[in-house]
Amino acid sequence: MTFHANFIWVIAGCALIGAGASLAGNFAFLRKRSLIGDAVAHALLPGVVIGYLISGEKSLWMLFPGALAAGWLSLLTIEGITAFSKLKSDTAIASVLSVFFAAGIVLLTYVQQLPEGNHAGLDAFLFGKAAAMLPGDLYLFAAVDAVLVGVIWLLYPYLKLFCFDPEFAAATGLPMRALSFILSTLTVLAVAAGIQAVGVVLMAALLITPAAAGRYLSKRLSGMIAVSVVLGTLSAVLGTAVSYSAPAMPTGPWIVVTVTFFAVFAFLFAPEKGLFPLMLRKKRGVSSNAGKESTATPSGSEHNRLKIRGEKPTRHE
């Protein structure tokens, strides 16, 4: 494989995206808000297109504010539907996802019909195209990751309590709305930063799948975060490398396929929670219990011999 000059910064940018998305995804996963990430990712598309219509440029720096605004608007819409109607959260999420994504497709079609629309390349945001990444985009990815790491590091004890025991956190007087706002903002930031490389359709997978794998491989939140960040970063790098070697292959699907492979491996072979280790321990436990039962009481013939000899059968402790 021959590397072009921009291969290094494309790999570096995707690594930053994978690390940031998997870091923020841990808290969305623990709060059981995985579908929120999917809705936000799909809702970014109209914001991206509107950002292009306003600025006339494809620079991620110009499209990023529109994506953030659309993501936050989708969150507010979901919260509003849930609070002021009888619809459940899953119904609200599905409705917002569909409406926002449909609006994005309509706007994208409109842009492509403009004289310069065919050259906009905005359709690459659907499934991701890492080759379109510019060196200046790395500063944006690094800034987003710095915000994610800084906020989580400063608020780690409170976020941990908020995710694992929200009732106790509320009883201790923690600002629940503020913490929820912060975590939602981190999710939108992480998703918006990765849409160029992974795409709006598959960004939720990079957000949640490393966290799910980390949960299988570690009992502690700190270990879960560390494992998920490593898996997210490695998957982004490997998936981008495969996509870069075959230009016809979109980046996002290969990144998702790679992270899914790691997640399935963790589900099957994780030492404590993996399917095969659990089956093996269960099988050993059944064999051990059977052995104990066989030695706990004498067999039928042994019982008869003891009766003939006038002895009482005894149980072995």
ABEGO torsion letter per residue (X at the ends): XBBBAAAAAAAAAAAAAAAAAAAAAAAAAAAGAAAAAAAAAAAAAAAAAAAAAAAGBABAAAAAAAAAAAAAAAAAAAAAAAAABABBAAAAAAAAAAAAAAAAAAAAAAAAABAAAAAAGAAAAAAEBAAABBAAAAAAAAAAAAAAAAAAAAAAAAAAAAAABAAAAAAAGBBAAAAAAAAAAAAAAAAAAAAAAAEAAAAAAAAAAAAAAAAAABABAAAAAAAAAAAAAAAAAAAAAAAAABAABBAAAAAAAAAAAAAAAAAAABAAABAAAAAAAAAAAAAAAAAAAAAABBBAAAAAAAAAAGBBBBBBX
